[in-house]
Amino acid sequence: MMLSERFNVVRLSSARELMSERKSLRKPLSAAVFGGLSSGIDATNEEIRNVSRALGRKSHVDIYAGADGTAENFRMMDCRAPEIIHIASHGFFYDAADTLKPASLAGRTSPMELSGLVMYGGELMSAEDIAGMNLDNAALVCLASCDSGL
């Protein structure tokens, strides 16, 4: 079975085209944006404001900034994900032998446990935690973080 037989595949060359593609649909676009979760990356507050503005007034955007940007609020998207998820936060990736990794990761060896996001208050959310969530409704997920390429 070909992918195009299972899904409506549309090639877009930019996020702006996603908004143009959505204009023909009546249902408002839903989004969750996370940013401003830790000190030292204040630009993420501006980033999530710009993302929210770009989505426009016809979209429903939940903003999780500062103290609202908790792992608990992220987990609330399990089985209820919006169509767009934008995360602007610190990312982390540690090697199992890394002596500088946080104590909460001691004894862990799986790359999925040793990589993830830093949420508000320095709470770590591992890639394994996120992979275990049902985010099937999300059509676009944007991760803007340090070490996201790792």
Secondary structure, 3 states (H helix, E strand, C coil): CCHHHHCCCCCCCCHHHHHHHHCCCCCCCEEEEEECCCCCCCHHHHHHHHHHHHHCCCCEEEEEEHHHCCHHHHHCCCCCCCCEEEEECEEEECCCCCCCCCHHHCCCCCCCCCEEEECHHHCEEEHHHHHCCCCCCCCEEEEECCCCCC
